[in-house]
Amino acid sequence: GAIRDFNLIYAPDRYTARLQWIDSNQRFFTSAGTVLVFSVAEGLSVSVGKTTEVLGKHDCLQLGGNSELLEVSTRGSCCLIELTATGL
């Protein structure tokens, strides 16, 4: 069968990272400074506050400069990556 390989490369001395695969509708809160949502299906809906974006397959939405608790909702399959600066 097909091989799916997805790597997250980051500087662990500068960031902590969290990666998770989401296969259903999900609502979550994050305080990460940078959030990446990588779509693995057509028509992924990502809502942040009152703004909604629709992503195509293999599109990536980057939410940067976050300094407070952020509410994010996804409708579809995606990979969620949260990066938080370590404060160095």
N, C-alpha and C positions, 0 to 999 in steps of 0.2 A: 504494500500500500504506500500511499504518499507519506513523506517525511515532513513534519513541521518542526522547524528549529527556530527559536526566537531567543536572542541573547540581549541582555541588558548589561552594557558596559558603562561603568561610572567610576569616579574617584572616591573610594571609601574613606579616604582621609579628609575629604571635603563634604561628602553627602552621606546620608543614610537613604536607603532605597527600599521600596516595597512594591512588589509586582504581584498581580493576581488576575486570573482569567475569570471573566464574567459571562455566563451563558444565558442569562435571563434578565428580566427587568430588575433593576437594582437602584436603590436610593441610599446614598452614603454621605457622610460628612468628613471633610479632611482639612487639616491645617498645614499641609505640605506647601512649601513655597512654589513648587512646580508640579503640575499634574499633567500627565499625558494619557490620552485615551486613543488607543489604536484599534480601529475597526477591523473585524474579521468577516464582516458580512455587509451586503448592500443595505443602505437605508438605516444605519444605526442612528438613533435619535439620542442626543446628549443635551440635557437641560442644566443650565447653571443659573440659579436665580430665576429671572423672568425671560432669559434668552435661551433659545433652542437652536441647535445646529444639527443638520442631517449629514452624516458622513457616508461616503461610498466605501466599498471594500478596499482595504489597505490604506485608507486615509488616516491621518493622525491629527488630533486636536490637542494643542498645547495651551495650557492655562498657566501663565507665569506671573510672578510678582505677588502671589497671594500672601497676605499678612494677617488674615483672620480666618475663622471657621467658615468653610465654603460648603454649600449644599449642592450635590451633583446627582442627577438622575440619568440612568441609561436605559434604553429600550432596545435590546438586541445583544449580540455577542461581541465582546471586545476584550482587550487587555488593558488593564488600568495600572499605571506606573505613578508612584508618588515619590518625589525627591525632596529631601529636607536638608538644607545646609547645616553643617555641624557646628558652625559658629567660630571657625578659625579665622 
